[in-house]
Amino acid sequence: MDVTIEKKLQDLWKLQQIDSKLDNVHALMGELPMEVADLEDEIVGLQTRVDHIAVEVKSVEDEISAKKNAIKDFNKLIEKYDDQLNNIKNSREFEAITKEKEIAGLEILGAEKKIRELGKMLEAKAEIQTKTKEDLESRKKDLEFKKTELTEIEKENEEEMNKLRKESEKAMTALDKRLARAYSRIRKNMKNGVSVAPILRGSCGGCFSKIPPQRQSDIRAHFRIIDCEHCGRILVDQSVTGMEAQVEPKEPKTTRRKVRLTAKAE
């Protein structure tokens, strides 16, 4: 059975009214959902940073440990060289062992210097790690508070939201698929979620652009679905919305006073 254009417009207007009510309920929550999402993203980032710093700290600690073990090994070598020097047989052997001992000593000095550098690096990373962990815990507390607040608001409006969602789904199924897609597309592109706008004072109720008189007549005729030339919203007239007509205020008429010119006698 064919559905008249007027019935399609009425169904569209009904769906818009339901969705607008749902938008108003969401507006009561303010920016809480967005704040919760932002905090969750920030927490993920901070946790990733904490984990990354922990890996860096472990790497520095391992390097320090390796340098300390190297120092122990070089000290053992020096002890070995000292024992060999006690049993030296010729000057050539003495010079060779002394040279090896000096090299081991230099290696120890280099390792000790590196350990000091790594120690400072470790302190800096530990400081950053502590600060990042504090920030992470602070954000987690903020998130817990915001989530609790959001849950309370959602509970207060849960019944109404569920009711409106069901009504919206039901109203959407009343539309043919092509019209439903067009409605959803327009609604998605509009900041205020308004896809179907009434004519108010000869203008689009969505973007407030003037509608030419002939176009207004076409809209009232219900021959076809007409959209706003400026914003693309579907336009509906008073007979569909049931809203009282809002007529543009007429400009006050200017009354001309007749001035009687009296000829002055010579």
Secondary structure, DSSP 8 states (H G I E B T S, - for coil): ----HHHHHHHHHHHHHHHHHHHHHHHHTTTHHHHHHHHHHHHHHHHHHHHHHHHHHHHHHHHHHHHHHHHHHHHHHHHHHHHHHHT--SHHHHHHHHHHHHHHHHHHHHHHHHHHHHHHHHHHHHHHHHHHHHHHHHHHHHHHHHHHHHHHHHHHHHHHHHHHHHHHHHHHHTS-HHHHHHHHHHHHH-TT---EEEEETTEETTT--B--HHHHHHHHHTSS--B-TTT--EEE-HHHH-------------------------
